[in-house]
Amino acid sequence: MKCTFRRNVSEDLYQVWLEVAALVSTINLTDEEDEMVWLYNSSGVYSSQSLYKIINFRGIKTVHVSALWHIKIPPRVHFFLWQLINNKVLTRDNLAK
C-alpha cells in the first residue's frame, strides 16, 4: 500500500499510521453476503434471554451442576452452592441491586 501525506506528521503519529496500515492489510474482503451473528448465544441468533444473561451476569455463563445434589455434604452447603451457581449469594454488589 502506497500512501503520501500532504503535510508533515510527527514520528509518533506516523508509527500509529503504520500500525493501522498493518491492521488493515490483514483484512480479507470477499463477495460473500454479510450476515448478522449474535456472539452471546451458541446458535448465533439473538434472544432476549441471552441479552438478559449478559446484562445481569456481565457475560459470565451460568454453570448447571446436577452432580451437586449427589455430593455428601450438609444441606446448608448444598443450598449455599446452589445460590453461588445462580448468582444469588448476597455479596455487596448483589445487595446493591
N, C-alpha and C positions, 0 to 999 in steps of 0.2 A: 504494500500500500504506500503510495507516494502522496505526501501532503505538504503544502507550503503555507507559511503564515505571512500575513501582510504586515504584522508588527513583530517586534522582538518580544520574546517571552522569557520569564525567569527560568533558571535551571530547575527549580522545584516544580514549576508548572509544566515544563517540558517532560519531566520524569512522570508526572501524573498522566500526561498525554500518551506517553509510551505504554504505560500500564493499561490505559483504556484501549489503545490500539491493539495490544496483545490480547486483551479480553475479547474484543470484537472479532479478532481473527479466528477465535475458537468456535464461533457460531456458524452452524451449517444451515443454510436456508434450502428448503425443498418446495416442491409444488403441491405437497400434500395439504389437504384441507385441515384447518385448525379445529381443535375440539377442546371443550372445557372439561377439566378434571378437578374434582374436589379432593384435595390431598388428605383431608381429615377423616376419610372413610375408606375402608379397604376396597369397596366396589368402585370408588371414584365418582360416585353420584352423591349430590348434596342431599342431606336430610336434616330436618330441624333437630332431631335427636343428636346428630353428630355435632351440630353447632352448639347445642346446649352443653355437651360434654366439654367442648373447647372453652366455652365461656366460664363454666363453673369449675372445671378441674385443670384449667390452664394447659391443656394438651396432654395431661397425664392420663394414660389409659387405665381404666379400672381393671382389677385382677379378680377373676372369679375362681375361687379355690374351693371346689366341692370337698376335697380331702380334708379341709379344715375341720369339719364336723366329726371326722373319724379319729382325730388325734385324741389321745388320752390325756386331757388337761382339764382343769376345773372349768365349770360353766362360765364363770366370770371372765376367764381368759378367752374362751370362745367368743363371748359377747364383745370383749374389747377388740379382738382381732377382726370380728365382723364389722365393727364400727370403723376400724382403721382402714379396711379394704374399701369400704363405701364412703370414705372421707367424711365421717360423721363424728370423729373424735373432737371434743370441744377444745381445740387449740385456740390460741389467741386470734388467728385470722378467721377461724370458723365462728368464734364468739362475736367477732366484729360484724359478720354478715347478718 
